[in-house]
Amino acid sequence: MRLTKYGHSCVRIERDGAVLVVDPGEFSGREPLDGADAVLVTHEHPDHVDVDAVAEACERNPSLRVYAHPGTASTLDRLGAAVTTVESGDSFEAAGFEVSAWGGLHAVNHPDIPRVPNLGYLVEGEIYHPGDSFDPPFGAEVGTLFVPISAPWLKLAEAIEFTRAVRPRRAYALHDGILNERGLKIVNTHLGRLSGTDYAWLQPGTTIN
């Protein structure tokens, strides 16, 4: 598989010509959706799903399929039959990739802010994208973890402990679009030293195999 990390929380996964995109949000631009066969949406927030961009991708490719929680689907109404709803515990195939859904709710921003549905996605039993949560894929041996590193709902200690709990072979930064260079340096230093795995921050657009 080939992975490309785009801005903020967007990851593009490719294999044998098939393209699966996770969370193509407004911080990621249109490029991640070029040639996409399927999209996984963790939750409704615009930094995770740019509905206009996904709608345009559906117009270019009418066979494009979008997977999201039923509670997120109302945000995607304009996509019509392209949307398939999935829930925590479901396993399904998207663009030829085996996917399982985990978690269920967005992490807490503040008790006065209602929590929205959020699904983490484990792709091919190898790559885990948690969306805006620290819900682990219990019992899974994760090879590649994308770990959120900066958000109103997290602190760095939680990102470190989440990575330690999942115990991946490697981890890459996720949800990094709201950090400046100084903040990135601090966060990356601590995660690199304390996460217990091979951690790296990827420049947006970086592709790895």
N, C-alpha and C positions, 0 to 999 in steps of 0.2 A: 504494500500500500504506500501511497505517496500522500503526505500531509502538507498543506499550506496554511500557515497561520496568518489571517488577515487582521485588520484593526479590531481592537477591543476583544470581542468574544466570538469572532467568526472563524471557523475551521472548515477547510475544504479537504475532502478525502477522495482519492482517486485510485482505481484499480481496473486494469484491463479495459480502459475506455469508459468505465462507469464513474459518475461523479455524484457524490453525496455532500451536501453543504449543511453545516450546523450553525444556526443563529446568524444569518446575514442581516445584521442590524444597520442602523443609520450611520454608525461610525465606520462602516466597512466598505462603503461604496458599492458599485454595481458589479465590479469585476469577479467577485467570488461566484456569482450566479451564471457566468458564461458557460454554456454547455451543461448546466446542471440537470441531473435526472431526478433527483429527490432532495427535499429540504426537511430537516428536523428543526422544529421550533421548541425551545425549552419553555418559554413563557411570553407574555404579551407585551412586555416593555419595548419601546422603540429602539433601544440600543441593542436589542436581540432580534428583532424582526422589523425590517423596513417593508411594510406591506406594499407600497408603491413599487419597489424594486422587484419583489417576488411576483406581483401581478404582471409586470412587464416581462419577467422571465417565463411566466405561464403563457403569455401571448406568443412569445417566440417559440415556445415548445409546449404544445397542448398536452403532451403526455407527462409533463412534470407533475410529480406528486409531492404534497406537503403533509407532514405528520405533526400533530399537536394534541395537547390535552383538550378534552371537551370544553373545559372552562376557558381555554384560549381561543377556541374556534370562532367565537363571535367577533373577535378582532379581525379574523380572516374571512369574514362573510363574502367579501367581493371575489374571493378565489373560487367560490362555488364548489363544484364536484372535485376539484383538485385536492381538497383537504380530506384527509383520513384522520379520525380521532383515535388516540391511544391513551392508555392509562398506566399508572404505576403497576408493575408486575407483568405487563404485556411484552411478548416477544413477537417480532414481525420482520419482514424483509423490506428494505428500501434500497432501490437502485442495485439490487443484487447483494447488498450487505445485510448480514444478520444483526439485528438491533434489539436491545432490551431496554425497557424504560424503568427508571428508579425514582425514589423520592416521592414528591407530590405537592410540596408547598415551597414558595419563595421564602428565603431567610427573612428574619424579622428586621425591618428598618427601624420601626418604633411601634410601641403598642397601639398608638393611635392611627397607624397606617394599616389598612386591611391587607392581609396576605393574599396573594394571587397564586393560582396553580403554577407549579414549576416541575418539570421532569428533567432528570439527568438521563443521558443516553450512553449506553455501552455498545460500541460498534465492534463486531467480530470478536467479542470477548477480549478485546485488546485495548481499545481507545475509549477513555471515559471523559465525557464533557458534562459537568454537573449543573450547567446553567447558573442561576443565582441561588446556590445552596451549597451546603457542605454535607449533603446526604450521600453516603458511600454506597457502592454496589456490593452489598454484603456477600461475602463468600467468593467473589470473583478475584482472579489473579490478574490484576490490571497491568498491562505492559506500559501504556502511556497515559498519564493523567494530565489533564489541563486543569490547573489549580487557579481559582480566582485570587487575585492579589490586592485589589483595591476597590472599595465600594462603600456606600453609606451603611451597609449592613454587615461589614466585617471588620475585624482587626487582625493584624499580622499573626498574632499567636494562634488564631483559629485556622488560618491558612497552613501554618506549619503543622499543627496537630492533625488537620485533615489529611495532609500528605502522608504523615507518619501512619495514620490509621489505615489508609488505602494501601500503603506499601507498594507503590508502583516501581517498575524497573527504571523509569525515567519520568520526569515531570516538566511541563512547560507552563509558562505564565499565561493566564487568562484574565479577562476583565481588567485590562491594564490601560484603557484609553483615557482615564482621568488622572493619571500620574504624570508629573513633569520629570525631567531628567534626574533631578536631585532625589525625588521620591523613589524613582525606579532603582537608583543606586543603593539606597538604604534597604528597600524591600528585597532586591536581588541578593544583596550580601547576606542578609539573615536567612533567606530561604536556601541559598546555596550552602550555608554552613550548618543549618539546623534541620532541614527537611528529611534527612536520612536517605536521600536518593540523589540521582544525577539530575539536578535542576538547571534549567536555562530559561532566559527570556529571549524570545525570538522577535527580531525586527519584522514589522508587518510586511507580508509578502514573501517571507522566508519559506522555502520548501525543503522538507526532509523526507527521507525514505525509511 
